[in-house]
Amino acid sequence: MSSADKPAVKGVIVAAGYGSRLLPITRVVPKELLPLVDRPAIDFIIDEFAAAGISDVLLITSRRKRALEDWFDRDPELEAVFEADGATAKLERARPPAVQAFSVRQARMGGTGDALRLVRAFAGADPVVVAYPDDLFSGPNVSAALISAWSQTGASVLVAEDLTGTDVSRYGVLDAEREGDVLRVRGIVEKPAPGTEPSHWVTYGRYLYTPRFFEHLERRAAEHAAAGSGEFYPMGAMEDLAAEGQLVSAILQGERRDTGTTLGYVQAFVEEALARDDLGPELRTWLKERL
């Protein structure tokens, strides 16, 4: 397939959840808008998408998260003030992200599988990179790595990291084998009991799904509805892809920041501040004095 014939890759951000682990602030502020210094967490994902060539992005939101949609909109009054003052730098920082954003609301909290069912019409015949905002990544672009692995294999793609030597019982753990630059995934075990894990390859919150994934998801959703049992998750659809030989994993080359817990969020905030030239040196000195 030539580059001209290759389908465009779209982006999806799953952001409908309550953010209950970060209460009370998430009662009124979406966790995706909590700042890492002066940028909301979602902005790091948008930058990742844009750098990977993704220009169309779907937000899966809920009734309480209208502010997320506002993040992608212009503020003409604020821009007019900065233009009148000649504040060019502030004007540039006030502009919305340079992507085409769409949004859809998850009407009820029916699980992440239920949320992903809302993606199918947006995706159409194109693959989509799905991001969960709890997971931010530094280093080489994760979305670009997923797209590269899909280009090589035509399969849906997970991101994985080797955590040999650590407890992986709170992760999704891959049954996989190395195949060139990727892992060929045979199965996924969610939160295995210590000593029963099939490997120490764990997967995080970035996925590239081909249209085939959504076919499996719909069939699994119908089975789930017929059984009438609780929230619906996408694991079954991923297992179906693995059984077909259509699931691979790109290997994480950078570092993951878990912003979904209080400690993880604080650590990510400090790491981001330390990495900045305008804040890092003074903050590092201050931390040494405090500690």
N, C-alpha and C positions, 0 to 999 in steps of 0.2 A: 504494500500500500504506500503510495507516494505521500509526501507531507501535504500536498494539496488536497488529497482525498481523505486524509485522516480526520476523524471527527474532532470537534473542539471539546476541550475538557472544561467542565463547569465546576463551580464550588458550592458547597452547602455548609452552613453553620447550624448545628442543632443547639438551640438556645431557649427551649420552652420550659425547662425545669425550674423548680422552686429555689434552688441554691440554699437548701435548708442547713447545710453544714457551716454556712457563713452567716447565719442569723446572729444579731438582729438587723444588720445593715441591708441584707437582701430582702427584707420585708418591703422596702421602698426603692432600692437601687438594684437593677439587674446585676447579677454577679459578673456578667460579661462586660459591664461598664466600670467595674472596680479598677482603679488606676494602678499601673506600675509606673511610679513617679507621676508623670503628667500625661500618660497615654492609657486609654482603657485597654483591657486585655484583648478585646475583640479586634483592636487595631493591629495587633501583632499578627493575627491570623490573616487579616486583609492584606497586609504587606507581604506575607508569605505567599498568598494566592497570586497577587499581582506579579511578584517576581517570578513565579512559575508559569506566567502567561495566562492565568485565569482572569477573565474580565466580567463574567456573569456569575452572580452570587445569590443564592437563595437563603434567606433567614427563616428558620422554623422557630416561631415565637409563640407567645400566649397572651392572654388578655392583659396581664400585668406588665407587659414589656414594650409598651409603645415607645419608650425612650430609645430602645435599640433602633427602631426605624428612623427616629429623628437623627441619630448619629450619621446616617447616610444622606441627610438632607442639607441644603444650604441654609445659612442664616443671613438673609439679605441685609437686615438692620445692622448686625455686627460688622459685616463686610463693608457697609457704607461708612461706618464710623472709622474703621481702619484706613479706608481709601482716602477719606477727607483729611485724616491726620498724616497721611503718607507713611503709615506704619506697615511697610511692605512685609517684614518678617512675620509680624502678627497676622497679617492678612493671609499669608501662605499657610500658617499653622491653623487658621480657622476654617480652611477649606475642607469639604467632606472628602472621604476616600474616593479615589479615581477608579471606581468600578461601577458596573450597572447592578444595582441591588434590587431584589424582589423579596417579598415576604409572604408567608402563609402562616396561619395560626393553627396550632394543635388544639382542638376544641376541648379535649380532656386529657389528663395525664395517663395515657394508656400504655406507656413504655416507649423505649426508643425505636422498637420495631414499628409501632403505630406511627411515630413521628416520621420515620423514613418512608412510609407508604405515601406521604404527601409529596415526595420528591419525584415520583415517577413521571408525571406530566412535564415537569420542568426539565428533567434529564432527556426525555425523548430517546433518540438513538445515540446519545453521547454518554461517555463515562463521566462520573462526578467524583470529585474529591470531597469527602465528608470530614468535617472537623468538629470536635467536641472542645469547647473553650476551656475546660479544665486542664487541657494539655497544651502547653506552649513549648516551642523548641528553639534552641539556639544552635548555631553552627550551620552546616550545609542545609539548603532548603529541603524540608521534608516532603512538601507537595511535589516539588520537581523530581525527587527520588521516586515517588510513587508513580508519577507519569512516565518516567524513564523505564521503570519495571514493566508497566503496562505496555509501553511501546515495544519492548522486547518480547513479551509473552502473550499479549492479548488477553490476559487473565485479570481478574480482580486482585487488588493488592492491599496487604496490611503493612504496617510498619512494625518492626520487631527489634528488640535489644537483647543481647546475651547478658543475663544476670547470674551467671555461674558464681557460686559462693555465697549467694544471698537467698533468703526465704522468698519464694515466688508464689506462696499460697494465696495471696490476695489479688493475683493477676489472672488474665487469660493466658494460658501457656500453650505453646504450639507443639504439635507433633509434626516435625518437619525435617527435611534433609536439604543440605546445600546443593544447589544446582547452578553453577556459574556464579553470577553476581547476586542471585536471589535465593530464597528458601522456597522449596516446593512444599506447600502445606497439605498434610494428610488429614489433620483434624485439630480442634482447639478444645482444651479442657479448662473450664472456668473454675478458678479458685480451688485447685486440687489440694487435697490433704498433703502435708509435708511427707515426702518420701514416695508419693505416688505420681509426681509430675512426669510427663513424658520427655521433658527437656528443661532447659533454663532459658529458652527463648520466650520472651513475653511480648505481648502486643499492647499498643497504646491507642489513644484517640485520634488517629488519622487513618482513613480508609479510601481507597479508590474502588468504586463499584461500577462494573459494566452493566448494560441493560439486563443481562442474564440474571444478575442478583435480584432485580426487582420482580422478575418472573417467579423466582423461588419464594421471594418474600410474600407475594400475593397468595400463593398456594398455601404457604405456612400460616398466613393470617386467617385464611378460611378454615383451616384445620383447628387453629387456636380458638376461633369464634365458636365453632361447633362443639368444642370441648368446654367452653364457657369458663376458662380459668385465668383470672388475673391479668396482669400486664403482659404485653407482647414484646419480645426481644428478637433481634435479627440473627442470633446465633445459629438457629436451625438453617436459615438460608445460606449462611457462610459454610456450614457443614455440607450442604448440598453442593456448593461450588467445589469444595475440597474433594468430594467424592467423584466429581467429574474431571478432576485434574485442572480446575480453572481457578485456583486460589494460590497465590504466591505471596511472599513477603520481602519487602525491601529492608535492608539492614540499616538501622539508625547510625548515623555518623556523628551526630552532635549530642547535645544534652537535652533532657526533658525537664520542664518545670511544671510541677503539679500545683495549679492554683485553686484546686477544688477543696482544699482543706485550709484551716486557719494558719497552721505552721507553714505549709507549702506556699500559701499566698505571701506571707511575710518574707519568706526566704527569696521568692521570686522578685518581690519588690526591692529588697536589698541588693540582690544580684544585678538587677537592671540599673539601679543607681550607681553601683560600683563600676559598672561597665562604661558609664558615660564620662566623657572627658570634662564636662562642665561640673560634675558632682563627685566623681569617683575619688580623686586625690584627697579632697577635704573630708569626705565622708570616711574614708579609710583611716585618716589621722584621728578623727573624732571617735571612731569605733575602738581604736587601739587605746585611747585615753579612757574610754568608758569601761573597757573590759580588762 
